[in-house]
Amino acid sequence: MATIKDVAKTAGCSITTVSRVLNNDPKLSVSDEMREKVYQVADQLDYKKKVMRPLIKNIVFLYWLTDIEELEDVYFKSMRLELDKLAKKFNVELTTYKINEGIERIPNDIEGFIAVGTFSNKELVQLRELTPNGVFIDATPDPYHFDSVRPDLAQVTRRTVDFLVEKGHKEIGFIGGTFRNPNTHEDEMDIREQTFRQYMAEKGLLNEDFIFCHRGFSVANGYHLMNNALEILGDQLPTAFFTAADPIAVGCLQALNEAAIAIPNRVSIIGINNISVAKYISPPLTTFDIDIHEMCKNALELLVERVVEKRKIVKTLYLGPEMIIRKSTN
């Protein structure tokens, strides 16, 4: 069991300094770097005294998704719940604001924010006027002013294509969703579709007839799009589909099972997110596990760096999801 002496030795400071840092002594004069090092070492050594970080107040969580969007994609609900749990560990007081409340509701005295969802240019300007301390999760809408942490979906897409090609697939389709641009209110192509088109073209394998997209990332959308593919392509269905999200993949599997299309012997399916149901559906889904805990933890760490350590430079952090191979591919 680690002792306070062990923490002091590893951190390179005195036992007294460690004790005063962990007890949040307001009269202690120590650098922010040393203070954070003590916290990290105490965590790493599993020091049993509860590590109390300084309380960070006036932080808002901007949850810019509608109730329907959250209902259709459990990915965002999981993110919201994980962030709320980790904020308590980081001693960050979060006040949540939703998209239906509007950006105008946010108080003028906030210290910083964490944001999930899609923001217009006008909203980003308002956020810049409120605070320089902001972190976006799952998107990078303002990389010159605010931090962000997100999965590397372009890398995931290229890895998927490489994986399928190595398995002998040459006819590969894509089923995905578009998103609504908050500035133009028009549907736009998602990064997964953009990368898929580009990478498949580089390999000389792109077939426009194998791409099916519609706004949204729900099970219903996947079911609808796969039925479209079955109706239009018939026996010319590709041997594999990369789907933009697990809910879409679930809908695709439903449609294929209803049509008695053998999975994976006739068609392989790959998703993204590794939602809880992915390993229980028939057949279990090959997918990429996006570590939501790690994303939220890094977002809070970036925010603490901004608010407490007064970091000025902007950081964009990409996380590489892990591929989970199951029975929906061969």
C-alpha positions in Angstrom: 0.0 0.0 0.0 1.4 3.4 -1.0 2.2 5.9 1.7 2.5 9.7 1.6 6.3 9.2 1.7 6.1 7.1 -1.5 4.1 9.9 -3.2 6.6 12.5 -2.1 9.6 10.5 -3.3 8.0 9.8 -6.7 6.8 13.4 -7.2 10.2 14.8 -6.1 9.0 17.0 -3.3 8.7 16.9 0.5 6.1 15.0 2.5 4.8 18.3 3.9 4.2 19.6 0.3 2.3 16.4 -0.6 0.2 16.6 2.5 -0.7 20.3 2.0 -1.5 19.8 -1.7 -3.8 16.8 -1.0 -5.5 18.8 1.7 -6.0 21.8 -0.5 -4.1 24.2 1.8 -4.9 27.6 0.4 -1.8 29.1 1.9 0.6 26.7 0.2 2.9 28.4 -2.4 3.7 25.7 -5.0 3.7 25.7 -8.8 0.7 24.5 -10.8 2.9 21.9 -12.4 4.0 20.4 -9.0 0.5 20.5 -7.7 -0.8 18.5 -10.7 2.1 16.1 -10.5 1.2 15.3 -6.9 -2.4 14.6 -7.9 -1.2 12.3 -10.7 1.3 10.4 -8.6 -1.2 9.9 -5.9 -3.6 8.5 -8.4 -1.0 6.3 -10.1 0.3 4.8 -6.8 -3.3 4.3 -5.6 -2.7 6.4 -2.5 -5.6 5.6 -0.2 -6.3 9.1 1.1 -8.9 10.5 -1.1 -7.3 12.9 -3.5 -9.4 16.1 -3.4 -8.8 18.3 -6.4 -9.5 22.1 -6.1 -13.1 22.8 -6.7 -13.7 24.4 -10.2 -17.0 26.3 -10.3 -19.0 28.0 -13.0 -18.4 25.4 -15.7 -21.3 24.7 -18.1 -22.0 21.5 -20.1 -23.5 22.4 -23.4 -25.5 19.4 -24.6 -26.5 20.5 -28.1 -28.6 17.6 -29.0 -32.4 17.1 -29.1 -34.1 14.4 -27.1 -34.9 12.5 -30.3 -31.2 12.6 -31.4 -30.2 11.2 -28.0 -32.9 8.5 -28.2 -31.8 7.4 -31.6 -28.1 7.1 -30.7 -27.1 5.8 -27.3 -23.6 7.0 -28.0 -24.4 10.5 -26.9 -26.4 9.5 -23.8 -23.5 7.4 -22.7 -21.2 10.4 -23.1 -23.5 12.6 -21.1 -23.7 10.1 -18.2 -19.9 9.4 -18.2 -19.1 13.1 -18.2 -21.4 13.8 -15.3 -19.8 11.0 -13.3 -16.2 12.0 -14.1 -16.9 15.7 -13.3 -17.5 14.7 -9.7 -14.2 12.9 -9.6 -12.4 16.0 -11.0 -14.3 18.2 -8.6 -15.8 20.2 -11.4 -19.2 21.7 -10.9 -21.2 21.3 -14.1 -24.4 23.0 -15.0 -26.1 21.6 -18.1 -27.8 23.6 -20.8 -29.6 22.0 -23.7 -30.0 23.1 -27.3 -33.7 24.0 -26.8 -32.8 26.5 -24.1 -30.6 28.5 -26.5 -27.1 29.9 -26.2 -28.5 33.1 -24.7 -29.3 31.3 -21.4 -25.6 30.8 -20.6 -24.5 33.2 -17.8 -21.8 35.8 -18.6 -19.6 34.8 -15.6 -18.7 31.2 -16.6 -15.2 30.0 -16.2 -15.4 27.5 -19.1 -17.5 24.9 -20.9 -17.5 21.4 -22.2 -19.7 20.9 -25.3 -21.3 18.1 -27.3 -23.3 18.5 -30.5 -23.4 20.9 -33.5 -22.9 24.6 -33.1 -23.5 27.4 -35.6 -20.8 30.0 -36.4 -23.0 32.6 -34.5 -23.0 30.4 -31.4 -19.3 29.9 -31.6 -18.7 33.7 -31.7 -20.9 34.1 -28.6 -18.9 31.4 -26.8 -15.6 33.1 -27.6 -17.0 36.3 -26.1 -17.9 34.4 -22.9 -14.7 32.5 -22.2 -11.5 31.3 -23.8 -11.8 28.0 -21.8 -13.8 25.5 -23.8 -13.5 21.8 -24.9 -15.6 20.1 -27.5 -16.1 16.4 -27.4 -16.6 14.4 -30.7 -16.1 17.4 -32.9 -13.7 20.2 -33.7 -15.8 23.2 -34.8 -13.4 26.0 -33.7 -9.8 24.6 -33.7 -8.2 28.1 -33.5 -9.9 29.0 -30.2 -11.1 25.9 -28.3 -9.8 22.5 -27.4 -11.4 19.3 -28.7 -11.1 15.5 -28.1 -12.6 13.1 -30.6 -12.3 9.7 -32.2 -10.2 9.5 -35.3 -13.0 8.5 -37.6 -10.9 9.0 -40.8 -8.4 6.5 -39.4 -11.2 4.1 -38.5 -12.6 4.3 -42.1 -9.3 3.6 -43.7 -8.6 0.7 -41.3 -12.0 -0.7 -42.2 -11.3 -0.6 -45.9 -7.9 -2.2 -45.4 -9.3 -4.9 -43.2 -12.0 -5.8 -45.7 -9.6 -5.7 -48.7 -7.2 -8.0 -46.8 -10.1 -10.4 -46.3 -10.6 -10.5 -50.1 -13.5 -8.1 -50.5 -13.4 -5.9 -53.6 -17.0 -4.9 -53.7 -17.5 -2.7 -50.6 -20.4 -0.5 -49.8 -21.1 2.3 -47.4 -24.3 3.0 -45.4 -24.3 6.2 -43.3 -25.9 9.4 -42.3 -25.6 13.0 -43.2 -25.7 15.9 -40.7 -27.5 19.2 -40.8 -25.2 22.2 -41.1 -26.4 24.7 -38.5 -25.3 27.6 -40.7 -26.9 26.6 -44.0 -29.5 24.2 -42.7 -28.5 21.9 -45.5 -27.5 18.2 -45.2 -23.8 17.7 -45.6 -21.5 14.7 -46.0 -20.1 13.1 -42.9 -16.3 12.6 -42.5 -16.8 8.8 -42.7 -18.4 9.0 -46.1 -15.8 11.6 -47.3 -12.9 9.4 -46.2 -14.6 6.2 -47.6 -15.0 7.8 -51.0 -11.5 9.2 -51.1 -9.8 6.0 -49.9 -11.8 3.6 -52.0 -11.1 5.8 -55.1 -7.3 5.7 -54.3 -7.6 1.9 -54.3 -9.6 1.9 -57.6 -12.5 0.2 -55.8 -15.1 3.1 -55.5 -18.5 2.2 -56.8 -21.1 5.0 -56.3 -23.9 2.5 -56.6 -22.8 0.9 -53.4 -23.2 4.1 -51.3 -26.5 4.8 -49.4 -26.9 7.8 -47.1 -29.7 9.7 -45.4 -29.8 12.1 -42.5 -29.6 10.5 -39.1 -27.7 7.6 -37.4 -30.6 5.6 -36.1 -31.6 1.9 -36.3 -34.6 3.0 -38.4 -32.3 4.8 -40.9 -30.1 1.7 -41.2 -33.1 -0.5 -41.8 -34.5 1.9 -44.4 -31.2 2.3 -46.3 -30.4 -1.4 -46.4 -33.8 -2.2 -47.8 -33.2 0.5 -50.4 -29.9 -1.3 -51.3 -31.6 -4.7 -51.5 -34.3 -3.3 -53.8 -32.0 -1.4 -56.1 -29.0 -3.8 -56.2 -30.7 -7.2 -55.9 -28.2 -9.9 -56.7 -25.5 -7.2 -57.3 -25.2 -6.4 -53.6 -21.6 -5.9 -52.5 -19.9 -8.5 -50.3 -19.4 -6.0 -47.4 -20.8 -2.8 -46.0 -19.1 -0.3 -43.7 -21.8 1.4 -41.6 -21.2 4.8 -40.0 -22.5 3.8 -36.6 -23.7 0.8 -34.7 -27.4 1.8 -34.6 -27.3 1.9 -38.4 -25.5 -1.4 -38.5 -28.2 -2.9 -36.3 -30.9 -1.7 -38.7 -28.9 -3.2 -41.6 -28.7 -6.6 -39.9 -32.4 -6.6 -39.3 -33.1 -5.9 -43.0 -30.6 -8.5 -44.2 -32.0 -11.2 -41.8 -35.5 -10.5 -43.0 -34.4 -10.9 -46.6 -32.6 -14.2 -45.6 -29.2 -12.8 -46.7 -26.5 -14.8 -45.1 -24.2 -12.8 -42.8 -21.2 -12.9 -43.1 -21.1 -15.6 -45.9 -22.9 -13.3 -48.4 -22.5 -9.9 -46.8 -20.1 -8.7 -44.1 -21.1 -5.8 -41.8 -18.9 -3.5 -39.8 -20.0 -0.7 -37.4 -18.6 2.0 -35.2 -19.2 2.6 -31.4 -19.4 -0.8 -29.9 -22.7 -0.1 -28.2 -23.8 -2.6 -25.5 -26.2 -4.5 -27.8 -23.5 -5.0 -30.5 -22.3 -8.3 -29.0 -25.8 -9.7 -28.6 -27.4 -9.2 -31.9 -27.4 -11.9 -34.6 -24.8 -12.2 -35.7 -22.6 -10.3 -33.2 -21.3 -7.1 -34.8 -17.8 -6.4 -35.8 -17.2 -2.8 -34.7 -14.8 -0.2 -33.4 -14.8 0.5 -29.7 -14.8 4.3 -29.0 -13.6 4.7 -25.4 -16.2 7.2 -24.1 -14.6 7.1 -20.7 -11.2 8.1 -22.1 -12.8 10.9 -24.3 -14.6 12.4 -21.3 -11.6 12.1 -19.0 -9.3 13.8 -21.5 -11.9 16.5 -22.1 -12.0 17.3 -18.3 -8.2 17.2 -18.1 -8.0 19.7 -21.0 -10.5 22.0 -19.3 -8.5 21.8 -16.0 -5.4 22.8 -17.9 -7.1 25.8 -19.3 -8.9 27.0 -16.1 -6.3 26.1 -13.4 -3.0 26.0 -15.2 -3.9 28.9 -17.6 -2.7 27.1 -20.7 -3.1 29.4 -23.8 -2.3 27.1 -26.7 -5.1 25.2 -28.3 -5.1 21.4 -28.3 -6.9 18.9 -30.6 -6.7 15.3 -29.4 -7.6 12.4 -31.6 -8.2 9.0 -30.0 -7.8 5.8 -32.0 -10.7 3.3 -31.4 -10.0 -0.4 -31.1 -11.4 -2.9 -33.6 -13.5 -5.6 -32.1 -13.9 -8.5 -34.5 -17.1 -10.6 -34.1 -19.1 -12.8 -36.4 -20.6 -10.3 -38.8 -17.5 -10.3 -40.9 -15.3 -13.0 -42.5 
